[in-house]
């Protein structure tokens, strides 16, 4: 036993520290990626390592594997790894090697998208700001300084992976790499130099000898041997630029990103499943969800500008690491159904025929192996079609998958998976009150000086562009000026300011006079702020701020920010104006509190003795708190605050902005999945703040004595904020008598010939939970949605007791959806079973 135990420990050690025990040869042909001589159908999902924590990675990756993924895809983020040229950082959330090894330990492959331009709603598209200051540089074009830096960093990452034996050719998990990113969307802006740049990038990448294929997404002219791939909501119509290359989808957008000031986007799973099935129907063999887990834009990593701190993306695994049902479960079933067709899919090209208007069949047949996909791409009408002598019902905007060309294992519009409803529970206040540096509120504070206050200020005539001035070392740049007002008395006037973005706070004589910000559609803004000038000397202090730098578009790196003017005082004596733009302004990069390291909470200057400053601009706040009990994910509800940044135990949880409210138009709680999806089609939360809840990773917390620091720009009341935990409130399922049986029963009923009907299944989200109650059960014609089910015109009076008997006290249960189980409460009517349960 002891020897066996030693062998097991050794095997475990090797599995963690040596990603693969055997080398794999990765090639491709026109049908698929070929791994060790075998074509593969591969399902992939994006997880970005810095948008979660190393403590979260194993669980996220295991849930991805459980959901049917074969591959984890991630970008590599240049600016977090090389914040200063030749000074590298691969610690903590930036530990790329550890992330790749964690994926390998779970038995999954990796697609490493080095870029190094990533877009990704990430600050400056992933480029480090110092790149901008290299003499003569032009980004993403045939420019020698840029190419030298791009090659140096790409080679650095490749070498790191090689040193750890992480490429498949070395026995590791990496089967693909990407160079550049969506350049084909904007390359026309760069002319001939863009074309030659892409050829150079391809040659440079392949010269690094990774032993695995390289891809370029959205690059129709990707040179051989680079595989060009598709990004989008749908890629079934995509064709690679050579019949020697497989049809690959590197970004299937599972939802969309959230902007401050925007409504919350979501994508119905029926449409996402339809897009996936259509892609494989029409010859695809590699598909990746962007995102499978979106995560959080910690620190100042969000781009945009105006990208929110949450990067949830309506992904199958939510921002907090909880599977989103039914999206995760239904896609898991889709993956199983597609894998049942794998033998046919990899063997041949599809034979595609029309079955009528908006109706299509694709058949993969070789020898005795046959699989088929039946699609109804009509956006309104359900139809019944005849295929190979059999009749099939196809809902609008759906695909039925037939692994044996006869029996339907799944229809994308019919969900067998359960639905979960989550909620946030407010925790009782657990602030550690009573220390010498906290007031009776539990908070201490420091006021940030208005205007310039540091030693490293400088003066210059005229208004400076912000990014060139700050090099993005801070969100903040002070523009300060003194003027003499000689009217002999106070007077009302107007301060006219024009800014490239993204926001500003204007102070006159030390008092906040007004604020203004752009939005995600237009960062630039113009504002007229009423001000009062006193007789004699007046100070004007303008705090300009950025909210994530531009990350997309041709020449995005040249998008400026800050107050470039004009700045004009209007309405002076005799209706005259005074243009301040060319006067001598004094500048300060960043805040004094940033230089003092107030975000760590360790300064000795915290005040708790004077009157607690609520709703005061430019205030640092600090408190200590105990971690919420249990293991549920934690967030802070920032209701009561206005705009700023927050740190927990010295780690930034990102920018908060709970007062930026979405437009009150264009939202719907439900969304018709039929018809093409767009980022503006399905949105929630109109007329409400874009984001009030901000994720605090559990691993950042201690049982007690945690330090929370806030920097509030505009003025808020930190005593109103609260800690909340997220949990599953209800578990629901709604399955009709026309649903296919569960996918996992496919082999049992096809091989035995038994007639297996639809089944409703429920499983508690946590392994230590059991179903504690059935809140609703109806067999017949139930209506409504999870949390709001109600009985229809007919309902079996036995439904509740049958479901209770089958489910209560168990961690999971299954109930057949048929009159054999419940009787027939209404003959001749299509029926379904709807259940809502709670787990404890």
SVG drawing of the C-alpha trace seen along z (x, -y; Angstrom):
<svg xmlns="http://www.w3.org/2000/svg" viewBox="-59 -97 74 100">
<polyline fill="none" stroke="black" stroke-width="0.4" points="0.0,0.0 2.8,-2.4 4.6,-1.8 1.3,-2.3 0.8,-5.5 4.3,-6.8 3.5,-6.0 0.2,-7.9 1.9,-10.9 4.6,-10.9 1.9,-10.7 0.1,-13.6 3.3,-15.6 4.0,-15.0 0.5,-15.9 0.8,-19.2 4.4,-20.1 4.7,-18.3 1.6,-19.2 1.9,-16.2 3.7,-12.9 3.8,-12.3 4.5,-14.6 1.7,-15.5 2.1,-16.3 -0.4,-19.1 -1.1,-19.7 -4.2,-20.6 -6.0,-19.8 -9.1,-21.1 -11.4,-19.4 -9.9,-19.9 -6.9,-20.2 -5.0,-16.9 -3.6,-15.8 -1.3,-12.8 -2.7,-11.8 -6.3,-12.1 -8.7,-14.8 -10.5,-16.4 -13.8,-18.2 -12.8,-20.7 -15.0,-22.9 -13.1,-25.8 -13.8,-28.6 -12.0,-31.8 -10.9,-32.5 -8.6,-35.4 -6.2,-34.7 -5.9,-38.2 -9.7,-38.7 -9.9,-36.1 -7.5,-34.9 -5.1,-31.9 -7.4,-30.5 -10.3,-30.6 -8.6,-29.1 -8.9,-25.3 -12.6,-25.6 -13.3,-27.7 -11.3,-25.2 -13.0,-22.2 -16.4,-23.7 -15.3,-24.4 -14.3,-20.7 -17.5,-19.6 -19.4,-21.8 -17.8,-19.9 -14.8,-22.0 -11.7,-20.5 -9.6,-23.8 -9.2,-26.9 -8.3,-30.0 -6.6,-33.1 -5.0,-36.3 -1.5,-37.3 -1.6,-40.8 1.6,-42.6 1.0,-45.7 0.6,-43.8 3.6,-41.6 6.0,-44.4 4.8,-47.6 8.3,-49.1 10.4,-48.1 12.5,-45.0 11.0,-44.8 8.6,-41.8 5.9,-40.7 4.4,-37.2 3.2,-37.0 -0.2,-36.3 -3.0,-36.9 -0.3,-37.5 1.2,-34.0 0.7,-32.8 2.8,-29.7 0.8,-28.6 -2.5,-29.2 -1.4,-27.1 -0.2,-24.3 -3.5,-24.5 -5.4,-23.9 -3.0,-21.0 -3.6,-19.5 -7.3,-19.4 -6.6,-17.5 -7.5,-20.3 -5.7,-21.9 -4.7,-25.6 -5.0,-28.1 -2.5,-30.9 -3.4,-34.1 -0.2,-36.1 -1.3,-39.0 0.3,-40.9 -2.5,-43.4 -5.5,-41.9 -8.4,-44.5 -10.4,-42.6 -11.9,-45.8 -8.6,-46.0 -6.7,-49.2 -4.8,-50.4 -5.6,-47.1 -3.0,-45.4 -0.1,-47.5 2.1,-49.0 2.0,-52.8 5.8,-53.2 5.6,-51.7 3.9,-55.0 7.0,-57.0 9.6,-55.1 10.9,-57.5 9.5,-57.0 7.1,-54.2 3.8,-53.5 1.7,-50.7 0.5,-47.7 2.0,-48.6 5.2,-48.0 7.3,-50.1 10.7,-48.9 10.6,-50.2 7.2,-48.6 8.1,-45.3 11.3,-45.0 9.3,-45.4 6.5,-43.1 8.9,-40.4 10.9,-40.8 7.8,-40.3 6.3,-37.5 9.6,-35.7 9.8,-36.3 6.4,-34.5 7.2,-31.7 10.5,-31.1 8.8,-31.1 6.4,-28.4 9.2,-26.4 11.3,-26.5 8.4,-25.0 7.7,-22.4 4.2,-23.7 3.8,-23.4 2.1,-20.2 5.2,-19.4 7.0,-19.2 4.3,-17.2 2.4,-20.3 -1.2,-21.5 -0.7,-24.4 -2.0,-23.3 -2.5,-26.7 -1.1,-30.2 -2.4,-33.4 -0.5,-36.3 -2.1,-39.7 -5.9,-40.1 -8.8,-41.2 -6.4,-43.3 -8.4,-42.5 -11.2,-44.7 -9.1,-47.8 -6.1,-47.0 -7.4,-49.1 -6.6,-52.2 -2.9,-51.3 -2.7,-50.7 0.2,-48.8 2.1,-49.0 -0.6,-47.0 -0.4,-44.3 3.4,-43.9 3.0,-44.1 0.7,-41.0 3.2,-39.1 6.0,-40.0 3.9,-39.0 3.2,-35.6 6.9,-35.0 8.0,-36.2 5.6,-34.0 6.3,-30.8 10.1,-31.4 9.7,-31.0 9.3,-27.3 6.5,-26.4 5.7,-23.1 2.0,-24.0 -0.1,-25.9 -0.6,-29.7 -3.9,-31.5 -5.0,-35.0 -8.6,-35.9 -10.5,-38.1 -7.7,-38.1 -8.9,-36.9 -5.5,-37.3 -3.6,-35.4 -0.5,-34.0 0.2,-30.3 0.6,-28.4 -1.3,-30.7 -5.0,-29.7 -7.4,-32.5 -10.4,-32.2 -13.7,-33.8 -15.0,-36.0 -18.7,-37.0 -22.1,-36.1 -22.4,-33.7 -19.7,-32.0 -21.6,-29.3 -21.1,-31.2 -17.4,-31.7 -15.0,-30.0 -11.2,-29.8 -8.9,-31.3 -7.6,-28.0 -9.1,-24.5 -6.1,-23.2 -7.2,-25.0 -10.0,-24.0 -13.0,-26.1 -12.3,-27.6 -14.3,-30.1 -12.0,-31.8 -14.7,-34.1 -18.3,-33.1 -19.6,-36.0 -21.6,-34.5 -23.0,-37.9 -21.5,-41.4 -19.5,-43.7 -20.9,-46.2 -20.1,-49.9 -20.6,-52.5 -23.8,-54.3 -25.0,-51.3 -27.7,-48.7 -26.7,-45.1 -26.5,-42.9 -27.5,-39.3 -27.8,-36.6 -30.4,-33.9 -28.9,-30.5 -31.3,-29.2 -29.7,-31.6 -26.1,-30.8 -26.8,-27.1 -28.3,-27.7 -25.2,-29.5 -23.0,-26.7 -25.0,-24.0 -25.1,-25.9 -21.3,-26.2 -20.8,-22.5 -23.6,-21.8 -21.7,-23.7 -18.3,-22.2 -16.8,-23.7 -14.7,-21.6 -13.2,-24.1 -15.4,-26.6 -14.5,-28.9 -16.8,-30.9 -15.7,-34.5 -16.2,-34.5 -16.8,-31.2 -15.9,-33.0 -15.5,-36.8 -14.5,-37.8 -13.6,-41.2 -11.5,-44.2 -9.5,-44.7 -7.2,-47.6 -7.3,-50.1 -7.2,-47.3 -10.6,-48.1 -10.3,-49.8 -13.0,-51.4 -13.1,-54.1 -16.0,-53.6 -15.8,-49.8 -17.3,-48.8 -15.4,-46.9 -17.6,-43.8 -16.7,-41.7 -19.4,-39.2 -20.2,-39.0 -23.4,-36.9 -20.9,-33.9 -21.8,-30.3 -19.8,-30.9 -20.7,-34.2 -18.3,-36.9 -18.3,-35.2 -17.5,-31.7 -21.1,-30.4 -22.4,-28.4 -25.1,-30.4 -28.1,-28.2 -29.6,-27.3 -26.8,-28.6 -24.0,-26.4 -26.2,-23.2 -27.9,-23.6 -24.5,-24.2 -23.1,-21.2 -25.9,-19.2 -25.1,-20.8 -21.4,-19.8 -22.4,-16.2 -24.7,-16.0 -22.0,-17.3 -19.4,-14.9 -21.8,-12.1 -21.4,-13.1 -17.6,-13.5 -16.8,-10.3 -18.9,-11.5 -17.8,-15.1 -14.1,-14.5 -14.4,-11.9 -16.0,-13.9 -17.4,-17.2 -21.1,-17.8 -23.7,-17.3 -26.0,-20.3 -29.5,-20.3 -32.5,-22.6 -35.7,-21.1 -37.7,-24.2 -37.6,-28.0 -35.3,-28.7 -34.9,-24.9 -31.6,-23.1 -30.2,-19.6 -26.5,-18.8 -25.5,-15.1 -22.1,-13.7 -22.0,-10.1 -19.1,-7.8 -19.5,-4.1 -21.9,-3.0 -21.4,-6.2 -24.0,-9.0 -24.9,-12.1 -27.2,-15.0 -28.2,-18.5 -31.7,-19.9 -32.0,-23.7 -34.9,-26.0 -33.5,-29.5 -36.9,-31.2 -37.3,-33.8 -41.1,-33.2 -42.5,-29.9 -42.2,-26.4 -42.4,-23.7 -42.6,-20.0 -40.2,-18.6 -39.6,-15.2 -36.1,-13.9 -35.0,-10.4 -38.6,-9.2 -39.2,-10.5 -41.1,-13.6 -39.4,-16.1 -40.8,-19.2 -38.4,-22.2 -39.1,-25.3 -38.2,-28.6 -34.5,-29.5 -33.3,-26.1 -31.2,-23.1 -31.9,-19.5 -28.9,-17.2 -29.3,-13.6 -26.1,-11.6 -27.4,-8.5 -29.2,-10.5 -32.5,-9.2 -33.1,-10.1 -33.0,-13.6 -30.7,-13.8 -31.2,-17.6 -33.0,-20.6 -31.3,-23.9 -34.6,-25.6 -35.6,-23.0 -33.8,-23.2 -33.6,-20.2 -31.2,-21.9 -32.4,-23.5 -32.6,-27.2 -31.1,-28.9 -32.1,-32.2 -29.4,-33.8 -29.7,-36.6 -27.4,-38.8 -27.9,-38.8 -26.9,-41.8 -24.5,-40.9 -24.9,-42.4 -22.4,-45.1 -19.1,-43.6 -16.9,-46.6 -14.2,-46.4 -15.2,-49.5 -13.4,-51.0 -9.8,-51.3 -8.0,-54.6 -8.1,-55.6 -11.8,-55.0 -14.8,-57.2 -18.1,-56.1 -19.1,-55.3 -16.2,-52.8 -14.6,-55.0 -11.5,-57.2 -10.6,-59.6 -8.1,-61.8 -8.9,-64.8 -7.1,-64.9 -5.9,-68.4 -7.6,-70.4 -5.2,-71.4 -1.4,-70.9 0.1,-69.7 3.1,-67.5 6.7,-68.5 6.9,-67.2 4.5,-69.7 5.5,-71.7 4.2,-74.7 3.7,-75.2 1.9,-77.6 -1.2,-76.1 -3.3,-73.0 -1.6,-69.6 -3.1,-66.3 -3.5,-64.0 -2.1,-60.6 1.1,-62.1 1.5,-63.9 0.6,-61.1 1.8,-58.1 -1.3,-56.5 0.4,-56.2 -2.8,-57.6 -6.4,-58.3 -5.8,-61.9 -4.2,-65.1 -4.6,-68.4 -4.7,-71.6 -4.3,-74.6 -4.4,-78.3 -4.6,-81.6 -6.3,-84.7 -7.0,-88.1 -10.6,-89.4 -10.6,-93.2 -14.3,-94.0 -14.2,-95.0 -16.9,-92.5 -17.9,-88.9 -19.6,-88.1 -21.3,-85.2 -19.8,-83.9 -19.5,-80.7 -16.5,-78.4 -16.6,-76.9 -14.4,-73.8 -13.9,-71.5 -12.3,-68.1 -11.2,-65.1 -12.5,-63.0 -13.2,-61.2 -14.4,-63.3 -13.5,-66.3 -14.3,-68.0 -13.9,-71.8 -13.0,-73.6 -13.0,-77.3 -11.4,-78.7 -11.1,-75.3 -14.8,-74.4 -16.4,-71.9 -18.2,-74.0 -19.3,-71.2 -18.5,-67.9 -18.9,-66.4 -18.1,-63.2 -18.5,-61.7 -19.8,-58.3 -18.9,-55.0 -20.2,-56.4 -18.5,-59.7 -15.7,-60.4 -15.4,-64.1 -17.6,-66.6 -18.1,-70.3 -19.5,-71.8 -20.4,-75.3 -20.1,-75.5 -21.6,-78.4 -18.9,-79.8 -18.5,-82.7 -15.4,-84.8 -14.3,-86.9 -12.6,-90.2 -8.9,-89.7 -7.1,-86.4 -9.1,-83.3 -7.8,-79.7 -9.2,-77.4 -8.3,-73.8 -9.5,-71.3 -9.1,-67.6 -9.2,-65.7 -9.7,-61.9 -9.6,-58.9 -11.8,-55.8 -9.8,-53.2 -7.9,-54.0 -9.1,-53.3 -8.6,-49.6 -10.0,-49.2 -9.9,-50.8 -7.3,-51.9 -4.8,-54.2 -6.6,-53.7 -3.3,-54.5 -3.5,-58.1 -6.9,-58.7 -6.2,-61.5 -7.8,-62.5 -7.8,-65.5 -8.6,-69.2 -7.2,-70.4 -9.5,-73.4 -10.5,-75.9 -11.1,-76.9 -12.9,-80.2 -14.5,-82.4 -17.8,-83.8 -20.1,-86.5 -17.5,-88.8 -18.1,-92.5 -19.7,-94.0 -20.4,-90.5 -16.7,-90.0 -14.9,-86.6 -11.4,-85.6 -9.7,-82.7 -7.5,-80.9 -6.3,-78.2 -2.8,-79.7 -2.0,-80.9 0.6,-79.3 -1.0,-76.3 0.5,-74.2 0.2,-70.5 0.3,-67.6 0.2,-64.0 -1.9,-61.9 -3.0,-62.4 -1.0,-63.1 -2.8,-60.1 -1.6,-57.8 2.0,-58.9 1.5,-58.4 0.2,-54.8 -3.1,-55.5 -4.7,-52.6 -2.9,-50.2 -4.4,-51.9 -1.1,-52.1 -0.6,-55.9 -0.5,-57.5 -2.5,-60.5 -6.0,-58.9 -8.4,-61.2 -11.3,-60.1 -11.6,-62.9 -13.3,-65.7 -16.8,-65.7 -17.2,-62.8 -17.1,-64.2 -20.1,-62.8 -20.7,-63.9 -17.3,-65.7 -15.4,-65.5 -11.8,-64.2 -11.9,-62.1 -10.1,-59.0 -12.0,-56.7 -10.8,-53.7 -12.5,-51.0 -11.7,-47.5 -14.2,-44.7 -14.6,-41.0 -15.2,-38.7 -18.8,-37.6 -19.2,-34.0 -19.5,-31.0 -17.9,-30.4 -20.4,-32.2 -18.9,-34.8 -18.6,-38.3 -19.3,-41.7 -19.6,-45.3 -22.8,-47.3 -21.5,-50.8 -24.9,-52.5 -24.3,-55.8 -21.0,-56.4 -20.6,-58.3 -17.3,-57.6 -13.8,-56.4 -11.7,-53.3 -11.7,-50.8 -9.0,-48.6 -9.3,-45.6 -6.2,-44.7 -4.2,-46.8 -5.6,-45.1 -7.7,-47.2 -11.1,-45.8 -11.4,-48.3 -13.2,-51.6 -16.7,-52.0 -19.3,-54.3 -22.8,-53.4 -24.3,-56.8 -23.8,-56.3 -27.3,-55.4 -28.3,-53.6 -30.9,-55.1 -34.4,-54.1 -35.2,-52.9 -34.4,-49.7 -34.6,-47.0 -36.6,-43.8 -36.5,-41.2 -37.3,-38.5 -36.0,-38.4 -37.1,-36.6 -34.2,-34.5 -35.5,-34.1 -33.6,-36.1 -30.1,-37.5 -28.6,-38.7 -26.8,-42.0 -25.2,-43.7 -28.3,-46.0 -31.0,-43.4 -31.3,-42.0 -30.7,-44.3 -31.7,-44.6 -31.4,-47.3 -32.5,-50.3 -33.0,-53.4 -30.8,-52.0 -27.1,-52.2 -25.0,-50.1 -23.1,-48.6 -23.7,-48.8 -22.1,-45.5 -18.3,-44.9 -16.6,-41.6 -14.2,-41.0 -12.4,-37.6 -12.7,-35.4 -8.9,-34.7 -8.2,-38.4 -10.0,-38.3 -9.0,-37.3 -11.5,-36.2 -11.2,-39.6 -9.1,-42.8 -9.6,-43.4 -8.9,-46.9 -11.2,-48.6 -10.0,-51.9 -12.0,-54.1 -11.1,-57.2 -14.2,-59.1 -14.0,-61.8 -17.4,-63.6 -18.6,-63.0 -20.5,-60.0 -21.5,-58.4 -19.5,-55.3 -21.6,-54.3 -24.3,-53.3 -22.2,-50.7 -22.8,-47.1 -21.2,-43.7 -23.3,-41.1 -22.9,-37.4 -24.3,-35.6 -26.2,-32.4 -28.6,-30.4 -32.2,-31.2 -34.2,-28.9 -33.7,-26.0 -36.2,-25.5 -36.9,-23.4 -39.6,-23.4 -39.7,-20.4 -42.4,-19.6 -43.6,-16.2 -42.1,-16.9 -38.6,-17.5 -35.9,-14.9 -34.8,-12.7 -31.7,-13.8 -28.5,-13.6 -26.8,-11.4 -29.4,-8.7 -28.7,-8.6 -26.7,-5.3 -29.0,-3.5 -32.2,-4.1 -30.6,-3.9 -28.8,-0.6 -31.7,1.0 -34.4,-0.2 -36.4,-1.3 -38.7,-4.3 -37.3,-6.9 -39.3,-10.0 -38.4,-13.5 -37.1,-13.8 -37.0,-16.8 -33.9,-16.8 -32.7,-19.0 -29.3,-19.1 -28.3,-21.3 -25.5,-23.7 -23.3,-22.7 -22.2,-19.1 -23.2,-19.3 -26.8,-20.5 -30.1,-18.7 -33.4,-19.7 -35.3,-21.1 -38.6,-22.2 -40.7,-22.2 -42.1,-25.7 -44.1,-24.9 -44.9,-21.9 -47.4,-21.7 -47.9,-19.1 -50.3,-20.3 -50.1,-23.8 -48.0,-25.7 -47.0,-29.3 -44.5,-31.9 -40.8,-31.8 -38.5,-30.6 -39.6,-32.4 -43.0,-33.3 -44.5,-30.0 -48.3,-29.7 -50.9,-27.0 -52.4,-27.1 -55.8,-25.9 -55.1,-22.3 -52.8,-20.8 -52.5,-17.4 -53.5,-17.4 -50.8,-14.8 -47.9,-16.8 -46.7,-18.4 -46.8,-15.3 -45.0,-13.2 -42.2,-15.7 -41.8,-16.1 -41.5,-12.4 -38.9,-12.1 -36.8,-15.1 -36.9,-16.3 -33.9,-15.1 -31.8,-14.3 -29.0,-16.3 -30.5,-15.6 -33.6,-14.0 -35.3,-13.1 -38.9,-12.8 -40.3,-11.5 -42.5,-14.0 -45.4,-12.0 -49.0,-10.9 -47.5,-7.6 -46.1,-9.6 -48.8,-12.2 -52.0,-10.9 -53.7,-13.0 -55.3,-16.1 -56.3,-17.4 -56.5,-14.9 -55.3,-16.0 -53.3,-19.0 -49.5,-19.3 -48.3,-19.2 -45.2,-20.1 -43.9,-19.9 -42.7,-23.0 -40.9,-22.8 -39.3,-25.3 -37.2,-24.0 -34.9,-25.3 -31.7,-23.6 -30.3,-23.8"/>
</svg>
